[in-house]
Amino acid sequence: MRDIRVRGDRLCESLLSLAQIGATPKGGVCRLALTDLDKQGRQWVIDKALALGLTVTTDQIGNTFMRRPGSNPKLAPIMTGSHIDTQPTGGKYDGNYGVLAGLEVIETLNDYQIKTEAPIEVVFWTNEEGSRFTPVMMGSGVFSGAVTLDHAYAAKDTEGKNVKEELLRIGFLGKGKPGDHPCGAYFEAHIEQGPVLEKKNTVIGVVPAVMGLRWFDCTVHGFEAHAGPTPMDIRKDALQNALGIMQYVVEIANQHGPHGRGTVGMVQVFPNSRNVIPGQVQFSIDIRHPDSATLDLMTSKLKEYIAQVAAEKSITIDLKEVSYFPPCNFDPKCIETIRAAAQDLGYSHMDVVSGAGHDAIYMKRLAPSGMIFIPCKDGVSHNEIEDAKSEHLEAGANVLLHSILAFAGHHQ
């Protein structure tokens, strides 16, 4: 079975074909969840699945499952997949690779006339990116029970359109109850979305864990005053106090390297006038770490520092946690299976902790799960210039193929 390999040229052709739906002038893809372009992309994938002889079903949140039967229908399917919705300035490979690599695995099994004991399913999840509707990873979140169907349905975009209406409009408001669907194991192939594999000149990333994250909204309240007449020593400058907190966010991450992360990505200054001392600053805080205790420690340090600043400067600082994903550790057997497949196939490999969220985080709650990373050029993702080498795309799909076979059982 070691000699069975996917066709990399066919996989790359599929990726380029799907990328034409919502193609952008800079070579990327804009295919937001539940838009007309998403509908076209979904139908393109479904048509490909039907041509491979797969049975297609869709659940009430629009997750779509494409099944190849096994010789023992009583066994839960071995699942693989990802998403096909993109960022507004997204690339060709984020999510799309995991779905089309799964279909390439199916086509390879058909080519070699290999029967598996357990069924195999390829899935694309609804609204993973969260660029049009929140929360992110919505489809897999509802499927796993972490997000209620009603909460997901009620989510609205900037135009006031909600998820349920848009699912109905594009014809993907399915009948299946999310989660009422067994899963024997779940594998997800993905570009790394970071620079580690490329810098280490390594082909396969074995993902033991995904970083936990905490998102906060922080508001620093100062006092507006004229920039000229107001002496420096009596100012309550919200921006200057906010900058100290922002710098401390980065300092916390550096204190807990190499996996600590700290980011301030959004800042709003009020009244945002050239000659007025800022009276209020709102900004986002994103802290991440793969170890739960360390993430909690980073959070405690942040809160203590903010309390200290508020007391010393006699100002009010509000800190509100808006999202929390605990660190996710994948199944040891899945991890070892991926590692063994890479080794047997002759690919260089290393462990890589994921700094980004993926649908596999939610699937881990339901079944043994694991992730396979491949390099992306310069570590760039969520960008129209996102790119990956054809040989790496092929390698990741081969590791996916042999990992699935290890769990599904097989005979020719």
C-alpha positions as CSV (number, residue, x, y, z in Angstrom):
1,M,0.0,0.0,0.0
2,R,3.0,2.3,0.4
3,D,3.3,2.7,-3.4
4,I,-0.2,4.2,-3.6
5,R,0.1,7.9,-4.3
6,V,-2.3,10.7,-5.2
7,R,-1.9,12.5,-8.5
8,G,-0.5,15.9,-7.6
9,D,-1.2,17.4,-11.1
10,R,-4.9,16.5,-10.7
11,L,-5.1,18.0,-7.3
12,C,-3.4,21.3,-8.4
13,E,-5.7,21.5,-11.4
14,S,-8.7,21.2,-9.0
15,L,-7.4,23.9,-6.7
16,L,-6.9,26.3,-9.6
17,S,-10.3,25.5,-11.1
18,L,-12.1,26.2,-7.8
19,A,-10.1,29.4,-7.4
20,Q,-11.7,30.8,-10.5
21,I,-14.9,31.2,-8.6
22,G,-14.5,34.5,-6.9
23,A,-11.1,35.1,-8.4
24,T,-9.5,38.6,-7.7
25,P,-7.3,40.7,-9.9
26,K,-4.3,40.0,-7.7
27,G,-4.6,36.3,-8.0
28,G,-6.5,35.5,-4.8
29,V,-10.1,34.6,-4.1
30,C,-13.0,36.5,-2.5
31,R,-15.8,33.9,-1.8
32,L,-17.5,35.0,1.4
33,A,-19.7,32.6,3.3
34,L,-23.3,32.2,2.0
35,T,-22.9,34.6,-0.9
36,D,-23.8,33.7,-4.5
37,L,-20.1,32.9,-5.1
38,D,-20.1,30.6,-2.1
39,K,-23.1,28.9,-3.7
40,Q,-21.2,28.4,-6.9
41,G,-18.2,27.1,-5.1
42,R,-20.2,24.6,-3.1
43,Q,-22.0,23.4,-6.2
44,W,-18.6,23.0,-8.0
45,V,-17.4,20.8,-5.2
46,I,-20.6,18.8,-5.0
47,D,-20.6,18.1,-8.8
48,K,-17.0,16.8,-8.4
49,A,-18.1,14.6,-5.6
50,L,-21.1,13.2,-7.5
51,A,-18.8,12.4,-10.5
52,L,-16.7,10.3,-8.1
53,G,-19.8,8.3,-7.0
54,L,-20.2,9.9,-3.6
55,T,-23.5,10.4,-1.7
56,V,-24.0,14.0,-0.7
57,T,-26.0,15.3,2.3
58,T,-26.3,18.7,3.9
59,D,-27.3,19.6,7.4
60,Q,-29.3,22.5,8.9
61,I,-26.3,24.8,9.1
62,G,-25.1,24.0,5.6
63,N,-22.3,21.6,6.4
64,T,-22.0,19.3,3.4
65,F,-20.9,15.7,3.6
66,M,-19.7,13.6,0.7
67,R,-19.5,9.9,1.5
68,R,-17.8,6.9,-0.1
69,P,-19.3,3.7,1.3
70,G,-17.3,1.2,3.2
71,S,-17.6,-2.6,3.2
72,N,-18.9,-2.4,6.8
73,P,-21.7,0.2,6.9
74,K,-22.0,-0.1,10.6
75,L,-18.7,1.6,11.1
76,A,-18.6,5.3,11.7
77,P,-17.0,7.2,8.7
78,I,-13.5,8.4,8.8
79,M,-13.8,12.1,7.9
80,T,-11.6,14.7,6.4
81,G,-12.2,18.2,5.1
82,S,-12.1,21.9,5.8
83,H,-13.8,24.9,4.3
84,I,-14.2,26.7,1.0
85,D,-15.3,30.1,2.2
86,T,-12.5,32.7,2.1
87,Q,-11.4,36.0,3.5
88,P,-12.3,39.1,1.4
89,T,-8.7,39.1,0.2
90,G,-8.1,35.4,0.6
91,G,-5.9,32.9,-1.2
92,K,-6.4,29.7,-3.2
93,Y,-5.3,27.2,-0.5
94,D,-6.6,28.2,2.9
95,G,-9.4,25.6,3.6
96,N,-9.8,24.8,-0.1
97,Y,-6.8,22.5,0.0
98,G,-8.2,20.4,2.8
99,V,-11.5,19.8,1.0
100,L,-9.9,19.1,-2.4
101,A,-7.1,16.9,-1.0
102,G,-9.9,14.8,0.6
103,L,-11.6,14.4,-2.8
104,E,-8.3,13.6,-4.4
105,V,-7.8,10.8,-1.8
106,I,-11.2,9.5,-2.8
107,E,-10.4,9.6,-6.5
108,T,-7.1,7.8,-5.8
109,L,-8.9,5.0,-4.0
110,N,-11.2,4.7,-7.0
111,D,-8.3,4.6,-9.4
112,Y,-6.7,1.8,-7.4
113,Q,-10.0,0.1,-6.8
114,I,-9.3,0.0,-3.0
115,K,-12.2,-0.7,-0.7
116,T,-12.2,0.5,2.8
117,E,-14.0,-1.2,5.7
118,A,-15.2,2.1,7.2
119,P,-16.9,4.7,5.0
120,I,-14.9,7.8,4.1
121,E,-16.4,11.2,4.2
122,V,-15.2,14.6,2.9
123,V,-16.9,17.6,4.4
124,F,-16.8,21.3,3.9
125,W,-17.9,23.3,6.9
126,T,-20.0,26.5,6.8
127,N,-18.5,29.9,7.6
128,E,-15.1,28.9,9.0
129,E,-13.5,32.2,8.3
130,G,-16.0,34.4,10.1
131,S,-15.3,37.2,7.7
132,R,-19.0,37.8,7.0
133,F,-20.7,36.2,10.0
134,T,-19.5,35.6,13.5
135,P,-18.6,33.3,15.3
136,V,-15.8,31.9,13.3
137,M,-15.8,28.1,12.6
138,M,-19.5,28.3,12.8
139,G,-20.4,25.1,11.0
140,S,-18.1,22.8,12.9
141,G,-19.1,24.7,16.1
142,V,-22.7,23.9,15.6
143,F,-21.9,20.3,14.6
144,S,-19.9,19.8,17.8
145,G,-22.6,21.4,20.0
146,A,-20.3,24.3,21.0
147,V,-22.5,26.8,19.2
148,T,-26.3,26.5,19.2
149,L,-28.1,26.4,15.9
150,D,-30.4,29.3,16.9
151,H,-27.3,31.5,17.8
152,A,-25.8,30.7,14.4
153,Y,-29.0,31.4,12.5
154,A,-29.4,34.8,14.2
155,A,-25.9,36.0,13.2
156,K,-26.1,39.0,10.9
157,D,-23.7,40.6,8.4
158,T,-23.1,44.3,8.0
159,E,-26.2,44.6,5.8
160,G,-28.4,43.0,8.4
161,K,-28.8,39.7,6.6
162,N,-28.9,36.7,8.8
163,V,-27.4,33.2,8.4
164,K,-30.7,31.3,8.2
165,E,-32.1,33.6,5.5
166,E,-28.9,33.3,3.5
167,L,-28.7,29.5,3.8
168,L,-32.2,29.3,2.5
169,R,-31.6,31.8,-0.3
170,I,-28.6,29.9,-1.7
171,G,-30.3,26.5,-1.3
172,F,-28.1,25.1,1.5
173,L,-30.5,25.0,4.4
174,G,-30.3,21.3,4.7
175,K,-32.5,18.9,6.7
176,G,-29.9,16.9,8.6
177,K,-29.6,17.7,12.3
178,P,-26.0,19.0,13.0
179,G,-24.1,16.5,15.1
180,D,-26.6,13.7,14.5
181,H,-23.9,12.0,12.5
182,P,-21.2,9.6,13.7
183,C,-17.5,10.2,13.2
184,G,-14.8,7.5,13.6
185,A,-11.9,10.0,13.3
186,Y,-11.2,13.3,11.6
187,F,-8.1,14.4,9.7
188,E,-7.6,17.9,8.3
189,A,-4.9,18.9,5.8
190,H,-4.0,22.6,5.7
191,I,-1.3,25.0,4.7
192,E,0.6,26.1,7.7
193,Q,-0.3,29.8,7.5
194,G,3.0,30.5,9.1
195,P,6.8,30.4,8.2
196,V,8.1,27.6,10.3
197,L,8.1,24.7,7.8
198,E,9.5,26.8,5.0
199,K,12.3,28.2,7.2
200,K,13.1,24.7,8.4
201,N,13.0,23.3,4.8
202,T,10.5,20.7,6.0
203,V,7.7,19.2,3.9
204,I,5.2,17.9,6.5
205,G,4.1,19.5,9.7
206,V,2.7,17.1,12.3
207,V,0.3,19.2,14.5
208,P,0.2,18.1,18.1
209,A,-1.8,21.1,19.3
210,V,-3.5,24.4,18.5
211,M,-2.8,27.4,20.6
212,G,-5.5,28.6,22.9
213,L,-6.5,32.2,22.6
214,R,-8.2,34.9,24.5
215,W,-9.6,38.0,22.8
216,F,-10.3,41.2,24.8
217,D,-11.7,44.6,24.1
218,C,-10.0,47.2,26.2
219,T,-11.2,50.8,26.7
220,V,-9.0,53.4,28.4
221,H,-10.9,56.5,29.6
222,G,-8.9,59.7,29.9
223,F,-9.9,63.3,29.6
224,E,-10.1,65.5,26.5
225,A,-8.3,68.8,26.7
226,H,-6.6,71.3,24.4
227,A,-3.2,70.1,23.2
228,G,-1.6,73.5,23.6
229,P,-2.6,75.0,27.0
230,T,-2.7,71.8,29.0
231,P,0.6,71.0,30.8
232,M,2.1,67.6,30.4
233,D,2.1,66.7,34.1
234,I,-1.6,67.1,34.6
235,R,-2.9,65.4,31.5
236,K,-5.0,62.3,31.5
237,D,-4.0,61.2,28.0
238,A,-5.9,58.0,27.1
239,L,-3.7,57.2,24.2
240,Q,-0.4,57.4,26.1
241,N,-1.7,55.1,28.8
242,A,-3.2,52.7,26.1
243,L,0.2,52.5,24.4
244,G,1.8,51.3,27.6
245,I,-0.8,48.4,27.8
246,M,-0.3,47.6,24.1
247,Q,3.5,47.3,24.6
248,Y,2.9,45.1,27.7
249,V,0.8,42.7,25.5
250,V,3.8,42.1,23.4
251,E,6.1,41.9,26.4
252,I,3.9,39.2,27.9
253,A,4.2,37.1,24.7
254,N,8.0,37.5,24.7
255,Q,8.2,36.4,28.3
256,H,6.5,33.1,27.4
257,G,8.3,32.2,24.1
258,P,8.7,30.5,21.8
259,H,4.9,29.9,21.5
260,G,3.6,33.0,23.3
261,R,1.7,35.4,21.1
262,G,0.5,38.9,21.8
263,T,-1.2,41.2,19.3
264,V,-3.1,44.5,19.2
265,G,-4.7,44.7,15.8
266,M,-7.5,47.2,16.1
267,V,-7.3,50.7,17.6
268,Q,-9.9,53.5,17.8
269,V,-8.9,56.9,19.2
270,F,-11.5,59.5,20.3
271,P,-12.1,62.3,19.4
272,N,-9.3,61.6,16.9
273,S,-8.5,65.3,16.5
274,R,-5.0,66.7,15.9
275,N,-5.0,69.2,18.7
276,V,-7.1,67.4,21.3
277,I,-5.6,65.2,24.0
278,P,-7.3,61.8,23.4
279,G,-10.1,61.2,26.0
280,Q,-10.8,57.6,25.1
281,V,-9.0,54.7,23.3
282,Q,-10.6,51.4,22.4
283,F,-8.4,48.5,21.2
284,S,-8.3,44.8,20.8
285,I,-6.0,42.4,22.6
286,D,-5.2,38.9,21.3
287,I,-3.1,36.6,23.4
288,R,-2.3,33.0,22.6
289,H,-0.4,30.0,24.0
290,P,-0.7,26.2,23.5
291,D,-0.4,25.5,27.3
292,S,-3.6,26.2,29.2
293,A,-1.8,27.1,32.5
294,T,0.5,29.5,30.7
295,L,-2.3,31.2,28.8
296,D,-4.1,31.7,32.2
297,L,-0.9,33.2,33.6
298,M,-0.5,35.6,30.7
299,T,-4.1,36.6,31.3
300,S,-3.5,37.2,35.0
301,K,-0.4,39.3,34.2
302,L,-2.4,41.4,31.8
303,K,-5.2,42.1,34.2
304,E,-2.8,42.9,37.0
305,Y,-0.9,45.4,34.8
306,I,-4.1,47.1,33.7
307,A,-5.2,47.4,37.3
308,Q,-1.9,48.9,38.2
309,V,-2.0,51.5,35.4
310,A,-5.6,52.5,36.3
311,A,-4.6,53.0,40.0
312,E,-1.4,54.9,39.3
313,K,-2.9,57.2,36.7
314,S,-6.3,57.6,38.4
315,I,-8.1,56.6,35.3
316,T,-10.8,54.0,34.4
317,I,-9.8,51.1,32.2
318,D,-12.4,48.6,31.1
319,L,-11.3,45.1,29.9
320,K,-13.9,42.8,28.4
321,E,-13.2,39.2,27.3
322,V,-15.0,38.6,24.0
323,S,-13.7,35.2,22.9
324,Y,-12.0,32.2,24.5
325,F,-10.7,29.1,22.8
326,P,-8.8,26.8,25.2
327,P,-5.7,25.1,23.9
328,C,-6.5,22.0,21.8
329,N,-4.3,18.9,22.0
330,F,-5.0,16.4,19.2
331,D,-5.3,12.6,19.6
332,P,-2.0,10.8,20.2
333,K,-2.9,8.0,17.8
334,C,-3.8,10.4,15.0
335,I,-0.6,12.3,15.6
336,E,1.5,9.2,15.5
337,T,-0.3,7.9,12.4
338,I,0.4,11.2,10.6
339,R,4.0,11.1,11.7
340,A,4.4,7.4,10.6
341,A,2.8,8.1,7.2
342,A,5.3,11.0,6.6
343,Q,8.2,8.8,7.6
344,D,7.1,5.8,5.5
345,L,6.5,8.0,2.4
346,G,10.0,9.5,2.8
347,Y,8.9,13.1,3.6
348,S,10.8,15.3,6.0
349,H,8.6,16.2,8.9
350,M,8.5,18.0,12.3
351,D,6.0,18.9,14.9
352,V,4.4,22.3,14.4
353,V,2.0,23.9,16.9
354,S,-0.8,25.8,15.1
355,G,-1.3,29.4,15.9
356,A,-4.5,29.6,14.0
357,G,-7.9,28.1,14.7
358,H,-9.3,25.3,12.5
359,D,-12.4,23.2,12.3
360,A,-10.4,20.3,13.7
361,I,-10.6,22.0,17.1
362,Y,-14.3,21.4,17.3
363,M,-14.1,17.9,15.8
364,K,-11.6,16.9,18.4
365,R,-14.6,17.1,20.9
366,L,-16.4,14.3,19.0
367,A,-13.7,12.0,17.7
368,P,-10.0,11.3,17.5
369,S,-8.6,14.1,15.3
370,G,-5.3,15.3,13.8
371,M,-4.0,17.9,11.4
372,I,-1.4,17.8,8.6
373,F,0.4,21.0,7.6
374,I,2.4,21.8,4.5
375,P,4.5,24.9,3.9
376,C,3.1,28.0,2.3
377,K,5.3,30.6,0.5
378,D,6.9,33.1,3.0
379,G,4.3,31.9,5.6
380,V,1.7,34.2,4.1
381,S,-2.0,33.4,4.3
382,H,-5.2,35.4,4.4
383,N,-3.7,37.3,1.5
384,E,-4.2,37.2,-2.2
385,I,-0.5,36.2,-2.8
386,E,-0.9,33.1,-0.7
387,D,0.9,30.3,-2.5
388,A,2.2,26.7,-2.0
389,K,4.4,24.4,-4.1
390,S,2.8,21.6,-6.1
391,E,5.1,19.0,-4.6
392,H,4.1,20.0,-1.1
393,L,0.4,20.0,-2.0
394,E,0.9,16.4,-3.3
395,A,2.9,15.3,-0.3
396,G,0.3,16.5,2.2
397,A,-2.4,14.7,0.3
398,N,-0.3,11.5,0.3
399,V,0.1,11.7,4.0
400,L,-3.7,12.3,4.3
401,L,-4.4,9.3,2.1
402,H,-2.3,6.9,4.2
403,S,-3.5,8.3,7.5
404,I,-7.1,7.7,6.5
405,L,-6.3,4.2,5.3
406,A,-4.7,3.4,8.6
407,F,-8.0,4.2,10.4
408,A,-10.5,3.1,7.7
409,G,-9.0,-0.4,7.1
410,H,-8.6,-1.5,3.5
411,H,-8.4,-4.3,1.0
412,Q,-8.1,-4.6,-2.7
